[in-house]
Amino acid sequence: AILHASHILVCIPPLNSADRGPGLFVDPVLASCGEILKRNSRLRWIGYLSTTGVYGDHGGEWVDEKSETKALPGSKPHRRLLAEEEWMT
């Protein structure tokens, strides 16, 4: 089904970096289906559900998509940030 999907919404949490080998994806969808997605000629849109936690503590200031990310290394939000970066490459 994923080979013929036109739209995909990814909401599976990323893997703990300790659970993956060197050079492997944090995002389990990319790890298991990345090559299939590359071959899908019908694919028009991929959405990735992340968390506002990737922005970390901004001391009560407003945060938006342009704000600096401050997720603590090794934290769940940091793994989401790594997964976001994987999807962007």
DSSP file (Angstrom, degrees, kcal/mol; ACC not computed):
  #  RESIDUE AA STRUCTURE BP1 BP2  ACC     N-H-->O    O-->H-N    N-H-->O    O-->H-N    TCO  KAPPA ALPHA  PHI   PSI    X-CA   Y-CA   Z-CA
    1    1 A A    >>        0   0    0      0, 0.0     3,-1.2     0, 0.0     4,-0.6   0.000 360.0 360.0 360.0 -38.0    0.0    0.0    0.0
    2    2 A I  T 34  +     0   0    0      1,-0.3     3,-0.5     2,-0.2    38,-0.1   0.801 360.0  61.7 -66.8 -26.3    2.8    2.4    0.8
    3    3 A L  T 34 S+     0   0    0      1,-0.2    39,-0.4    38,-0.0    -1,-0.3   0.732 113.3  35.5 -69.0 -21.3    4.2    2.0   -2.7
    4    4 A H  T <4 S+     0   0    0     -3,-1.2    -1,-0.2    36,-0.1    -2,-0.2   0.353  88.9 120.0-114.4   4.1    1.0    3.4   -4.1
    5    5 A A     <  -     0   0    0     -4,-0.6    37,-0.1    -3,-0.5     3,-0.1  -0.420  43.2-165.3 -72.3 143.6    0.1    6.0   -1.5
    6    6 A S  S    S+     0   0    0      1,-0.3    38,-3.3    37,-0.2    39,-1.5   0.685  78.6  31.0 -96.8 -23.7   -0.2    9.7   -2.6
    7    7 A H  E     -a   45   0A   0     37,-0.2     2,-0.4    36,-0.2    -1,-0.3  -0.999  65.6-173.1-138.1 137.3   -0.2   11.1    0.9
    8    8 A I  E     -a   46   0A   0     37,-2.0    39,-3.0    -2,-0.4     2,-0.5  -0.997   8.9-163.0-134.5 131.7    1.5    9.8    4.0
    9    9 A L  E     -a   47   0A   0     -2,-0.4     2,-0.6    37,-0.2    39,-0.2  -0.966  13.3-155.6-113.6 117.8    1.3   11.1    7.6
   10   10 A V  E     +a   48   0A   0     37,-3.4    39,-2.8    -2,-0.5    -2,-0.0  -0.825  31.6 149.8 -97.9 122.2    4.1    9.9    9.9
   11   11 A C        +     0   0    0     -2,-0.6    -1,-0.1    37,-0.2    37,-0.1   0.244  30.6 120.3-133.4  10.4    3.3    9.8   13.6
   12   12 A I        -     0   0    0      1,-0.1    17,-0.2     0, 0.0    37,-0.0  -0.635  68.3-114.2 -78.3 131.4    5.5    6.9   14.8
   13   13 A P        -     0   0    0      0, 0.0    -1,-0.1     0, 0.0    -2,-0.1  -0.316  35.0-103.1 -66.0 149.7    8.0    8.0   17.5
   14   14 A P        -     0   0    0      0, 0.0    13,-0.2     0, 0.0     2,-0.1  -0.247  37.5-101.8 -69.2 160.0   11.6    7.9   16.6
   15   15 A L        -     0   0    0     11,-3.2     2,-0.3    64,-0.1    68,-0.1  -0.416  38.5 -97.8 -75.7 154.7   13.9    5.1   17.9
   16   16 A N    >   -     0   0    0      1,-0.1     3,-2.6    -2,-0.1     4,-0.3  -0.602  34.2-125.8 -67.4 132.8   16.3    5.7   20.7
   17   17 A S  G >  S+     0   0    0     -2,-0.3     3,-1.1     1,-0.3    -1,-0.1   0.770 110.6  62.2 -58.1 -24.9   19.7    6.4   19.0
   18   18 A A  G 3  S+     0   0    0      1,-0.2    -1,-0.3     0, 0.0    -2,-0.0   0.715  96.0  61.4 -70.8 -19.4   21.2    3.6   21.1
   19   19 A D  G <  S+     0   0    0     -3,-2.6     2,-0.3     2,-0.1    -1,-0.2   0.441  98.7  67.6 -86.1  -0.2   18.8    1.1   19.4
   20   20 A R  S <  S-     0   0    0     -3,-1.1     3,-0.1    -4,-0.3     6,-0.1  -0.859  78.6-123.3-121.0 155.0   20.2    1.8   15.9
   21   21 A G    >   -     0   0    0     -2,-0.3     3,-1.8     1,-0.2    -2,-0.1  -0.346  51.3 -66.1 -85.8 173.3   23.6    1.1   14.4
   22   22 A P  T 3  S+     0   0    0      0, 0.0    -1,-0.2     0, 0.0     3,-0.1  -0.355 122.3  13.7 -61.4 136.2   25.9    3.7   12.9
   23   23 A G  T 3  S+     0   0    0      1,-0.3     2,-0.2    -3,-0.1    -2,-0.0   0.485  99.1 124.5  79.0   2.5   24.5    5.3    9.8
   24   24 A L    <   -     0   0    0     -3,-1.8    -1,-0.3     1,-0.1    -4,-0.1  -0.623  65.5 -97.4 -96.4 157.4   21.0    4.0   10.4
   25   25 A F        -     0   0    0     -2,-0.2    -4,-0.1     1,-0.1    -1,-0.1  -0.366  11.2-151.3 -72.3 146.6   17.9    6.2   10.6
   26   26 A V  S    S+     0   0    0     56,-0.1   -11,-3.2    -2,-0.1    -1,-0.1   0.811  85.0  78.5 -76.3 -36.5   16.3    7.3   13.9
   27   27 A D  S  > S-     0   0    0    -13,-0.2     4,-2.2     1,-0.2     5,-0.1  -0.634  72.7-153.5 -79.5 121.2   12.9    7.4   12.2
   28   28 A P  H  > S+     0   0    0      0, 0.0     4,-2.1     0, 0.0     5,-0.2   0.786  92.7  57.3 -67.3 -26.3   11.5    3.8   11.9
   29   29 A V  H  > S+     0   0    0      2,-0.2     4,-2.9     1,-0.2     5,-0.3   0.936 110.6  42.9 -69.0 -45.0    9.5    4.6    8.8
   30   30 A L  H  > S+     0   0    0      3,-0.2     4,-1.6     1,-0.2     5,-0.3   0.893 113.6  53.5 -65.0 -38.1   12.5    5.8    6.9
   31   31 A A  H  < S+     0   0    0     -4,-2.2    -2,-0.2     1,-0.2    -1,-0.2   0.902 122.6  27.1 -62.8 -40.8   14.5    2.8    8.2
   32   32 A S  H  < S+     0   0    0     -4,-2.1    -2,-0.2    -5,-0.1    -1,-0.2   0.740 138.1  21.0 -95.9 -24.5   11.9    0.3    7.0
   33   33 A C  H  X S+     0   0    0     -4,-2.9     4,-2.7    -5,-0.2     5,-0.2   0.375  84.7 107.4-127.8   3.3   10.3    2.0    4.1
   34   34 A G  H  X S+     0   0    0     -4,-1.6     4,-1.6    -5,-0.3    -3,-0.1   0.888  85.2  45.8 -54.5 -45.6   12.7    4.7    2.8
   35   35 A E  H  > S+     0   0    0     -5,-0.3     4,-0.9     1,-0.2    -1,-0.2   0.871 112.5  51.3 -68.2 -35.9   13.7    2.8   -0.3
   36   36 A I  H >> S+     0   0    0      1,-0.2     3,-0.7     2,-0.2     4,-0.6   0.916 107.5  53.4 -65.5 -42.4   10.1    2.0   -1.1
   37   37 A L  H >< S+     0   0    0     -4,-2.7     3,-1.0     1,-0.2    -1,-0.2   0.863 103.0  57.5 -61.3 -36.2    9.1    5.7   -0.7
   38   38 A K  H 3< S+     0   0    0     -4,-1.6    -1,-0.2     1,-0.2    -2,-0.2   0.809 107.8  48.1 -63.5 -29.1   11.8    6.7   -3.2
   39   39 A R  H << S+     0   0    0     -4,-0.9     2,-0.9    -3,-0.7    -1,-0.2   0.530  84.5 106.1 -88.6  -6.9   10.2    4.4   -5.8
   40   40 A N    X<  -     0   0    0     -3,-1.0     3,-0.6    -4,-0.6   -36,-0.1  -0.636  43.3-179.6 -80.6 104.9    6.6    5.7   -5.2
   41   41 A S  T 3  S+     0   0    0     -2,-0.9    -1,-0.2   -38,-0.2   -37,-0.1   0.619  78.4  59.2 -79.5 -12.7    5.8    7.9   -8.3
   42   42 A R  T 3  S+     0   0    0    -39,-0.4    -1,-0.2   -37,-0.1     2,-0.2   0.616  75.0 117.8 -88.2 -14.0    2.3    8.7   -6.9
   43   43 A L    <   +     0   0    0     -3,-0.6   -37,-0.2    -6,-0.2   -36,-0.2  -0.354  25.8 159.0 -64.0 123.6    3.6   10.3   -3.7
   44   44 A R        +     0   0    0    -38,-3.3     2,-0.3     1,-0.3   -37,-0.2   0.612  60.7  20.4-116.3 -23.6    2.6   14.0   -3.5
   45   45 A W  E     -a    7   0A   0    -39,-1.5   -37,-2.0     2,-0.0     2,-0.4  -0.988  49.4-171.6-155.2 136.6    2.8   14.8    0.3
   46   46 A I  E     -a    8   0A   0     -2,-0.3     2,-0.4   -39,-0.2   -37,-0.2  -0.996  11.5-165.4-128.3 127.6    4.4   13.6    3.4
   47   47 A G  E     -a    9   0A   0    -39,-3.0   -37,-3.4    -2,-0.4     2,-0.5  -0.911   3.1-159.5-110.0 140.3    3.5   15.0    6.8
   48   48 A Y  E     -a   10   0A   0     -2,-0.4     2,-0.7   -39,-0.2   -37,-0.2  -0.972   9.7-145.5-122.2 119.2    5.6   14.4    9.9
   49   49 A L        +     0   0    0    -39,-2.8     2,-0.1    -2,-0.5    -2,-0.0  -0.734  33.1 160.7 -83.8 118.5    4.1   14.9   13.4
   50   50 A S        -     0   0    0     -2,-0.7     2,-0.3   -37,-0.0    -1,-0.1   0.027  32.9-103.8-111.1-141.9    6.8   16.2   15.7
   51   51 A T    >   -     0   0    0     26,-0.1     3,-1.5    -2,-0.1     4,-0.1  -0.991  15.1-124.7-151.4 149.2    6.5   18.0   19.1
   52   52 A T  G >  S+     0   0    0     -2,-0.3     3,-1.9     1,-0.3     4,-0.3   0.676 101.6  84.5 -67.1 -14.3    6.9   21.6   20.3
   53   53 A G  G >  S+     0   0    0      1,-0.3     3,-1.3     2,-0.2    -1,-0.3   0.706  70.1  75.9 -60.3 -20.0    9.5   20.0   22.7
   54   54 A V  G <  S+     0   0    0     -3,-1.5    17,-1.2     1,-0.3    16,-0.9   0.747  90.1  57.9 -64.1 -20.5   12.1   20.3   19.9
   55   55 A Y  G <  S-     0   0    0     -3,-1.9    -1,-0.3    14,-0.3    -2,-0.2   0.631  93.0-165.5 -84.9 -13.6   12.2   24.1   20.7
   56   56 A G    <   -     0   0    0     -3,-1.3     2,-0.6    -4,-0.3    -1,-0.2  -0.149  45.8 -14.6  63.9-158.7   13.2   23.4   24.4
   57   57 A D        +     0   0    0     13,-0.4    -1,-0.0     1,-0.1    -4,-0.0  -0.704  53.0 168.7 -87.2 116.7   13.0   26.1   27.0
   58   58 A H    >   -     0   0    0     -2,-0.6     3,-1.7     3,-0.2    -1,-0.1   0.056  57.2-108.6-111.8  21.3   12.6   29.6   25.7
   59   59 A G  T 3  S-     0   0    0      1,-0.3     3,-0.1     2,-0.0    -2,-0.1   0.821  75.5 -51.0  60.1  35.1   11.8   31.1   29.1
   60   60 A G  T 3  S+     0   0    0      1,-0.3    -1,-0.3     0, 0.0     2,-0.1   0.434 103.0 135.9  84.5  -1.4    8.2   31.8   28.3
   61   61 A E    <   -     0   0    0     -3,-1.7    -1,-0.3     1,-0.1    -3,-0.2  -0.396  65.5 -88.3 -75.9 157.8    8.9   33.6   25.1
   62   62 A W        -     0   0    0     -3,-0.1     2,-0.4    -2,-0.1    -1,-0.1  -0.368  44.0-159.6 -64.1 144.0    6.8   32.9   21.9
   63   63 A V        +     0   0    0     -3,-0.1     2,-0.2     4,-0.1    -8,-0.0  -0.984  17.5 161.3-128.3 137.4    8.1   30.1   19.8
   64   64 A D    >   -     0   0    0     -2,-0.4     3,-2.1    -9,-0.0     0, 0.0  -0.793  58.7 -74.6-139.9-172.3    7.4   29.4   16.1
   65   65 A E  T 3  S+     0   0    0      1,-0.3    -2,-0.0    -2,-0.2     0, 0.0   0.690 128.5  54.6 -62.6 -18.6    8.9   27.4   13.3
   66   66 A K  T 3  S+     0   0    0      2,-0.1    -1,-0.3     3,-0.0     3,-0.1   0.509  85.6 110.1 -92.0  -5.6   11.7   29.9   12.9
   67   67 A S  S <  S-     0   0    0     -3,-2.1     2,-0.1     1,-0.1    -4,-0.1  -0.310  80.9 -95.2 -70.2 153.3   12.7   29.7   16.6
   68   68 A E        -     0   0    0      1,-0.1     2,-0.4   -13,-0.0    -1,-0.1  -0.433  37.9-123.7 -64.9 138.0   16.0   28.1   17.6
   69   69 A T        +     0   0    0     -2,-0.1   -14,-0.3     1,-0.1   -13,-0.1  -0.722  32.5 173.1 -85.7 136.1   15.7   24.5   18.5
   70   70 A K        +     0   0    0    -16,-0.9   -13,-0.4    -2,-0.4   -15,-0.2  -0.032  15.2 153.7-133.5  30.2   17.0   23.7   22.0
   71   71 A A        -     0   0    0    -17,-1.2   -17,-0.1   -15,-0.2     3,-0.1  -0.398  51.3-110.2 -64.1 137.6   16.1   20.1   22.6
   72   72 A L    >   -     0   0    0      1,-0.1     3,-2.4    -2,-0.1     6,-0.4  -0.517  38.9-101.2 -71.7 129.8   18.4   18.5   25.1
   73   73 A P  T 3  S+     0   0    0      0, 0.0    -1,-0.1     0, 0.0     3,-0.1  -0.210 107.7  19.0 -52.4 135.5   20.7   15.8   23.5
   74   74 A G  T 3  S+     0   0    0      1,-0.3   -57,-0.1     2,-0.1    -2,-0.1   0.255  98.2 122.2  87.3 -12.3   19.4   12.3   24.1
   75   75 A S  S <> S-     0   0    0     -3,-2.4     4,-2.0     1,-0.1    -1,-0.3  -0.337  77.7-109.5 -78.8 163.5   15.9   13.5   25.0
   76   76 A K  H  > S+     0   0    0      1,-0.2     4,-2.0     2,-0.2     5,-0.2   0.919 121.0  51.6 -58.2 -44.8   12.7   12.4   23.3
   77   77 A P  H  > S+     0   0    0      0, 0.0     4,-2.2     0, 0.0    -1,-0.2   0.874 107.2  53.9 -61.3 -33.9   12.3   15.8   21.7
   78   78 A H  H  > S+     0   0    0     -6,-0.4     4,-2.4     2,-0.2    -2,-0.2   0.896 106.5  51.3 -66.1 -38.7   15.9   15.6   20.4
   79   79 A R  H  X S+     0   0    0     -4,-2.0     4,-2.3     2,-0.2    -1,-0.2   0.883 108.6  52.0 -64.5 -37.0   15.2   12.3   18.8
   80   80 A R  H  X S+     0   0    0     -4,-2.0     4,-2.6     2,-0.2    -2,-0.2   0.913 108.6  51.1 -62.8 -41.3   12.2   13.9   17.1
   81   81 A L  H  X S+     0   0    0     -4,-2.2     4,-2.3     2,-0.2    -2,-0.2   0.914 109.5  49.6 -62.6 -43.3   14.5   16.7   15.9
   82   82 A L  H  X S+     0   0    0     -4,-2.4     4,-1.9     1,-0.2    -1,-0.2   0.907 111.1  49.8 -61.4 -41.4   16.9   14.2   14.4
   83   83 A A  H  X S+     0   0    0     -4,-2.3     4,-2.1     2,-0.2    -2,-0.2   0.904 108.3  53.0 -64.9 -41.2   14.0   12.4   12.7
   84   84 A E  H  X S+     0   0    0     -4,-2.6     4,-1.4     1,-0.2    -2,-0.2   0.932 108.9  50.1 -56.8 -46.0   12.8   15.7   11.2
   85   85 A E  H  X S+     0   0    0     -4,-2.3     4,-0.6     1,-0.2    -1,-0.2   0.868 107.4  54.2 -62.6 -37.1   16.3   16.3    9.9
   86   86 A E  H >< S+     0   0    0     -4,-1.9     3,-1.0     1,-0.2    -1,-0.2   0.911 107.1  50.5 -62.6 -41.9   16.3   12.8    8.3
   87   87 A W  H 3< S+     0   0    0     -4,-2.1    -1,-0.2     1,-0.2    -2,-0.2   0.800 106.1  56.6 -67.0 -27.2   13.1   13.5    6.5
   88   88 A M  H 3<        0   0    0     -4,-1.4    -1,-0.2     1,-0.2    -2,-0.2   0.616 360.0 360.0 -80.8 -11.6   14.4   16.8    5.1
   89   89 A T    <<        0   0    0     -3,-1.0    -1,-0.2    -4,-0.6    -2,-0.2   0.458 360.0 360.0 -98.0 360.0   17.4   15.1    3.5
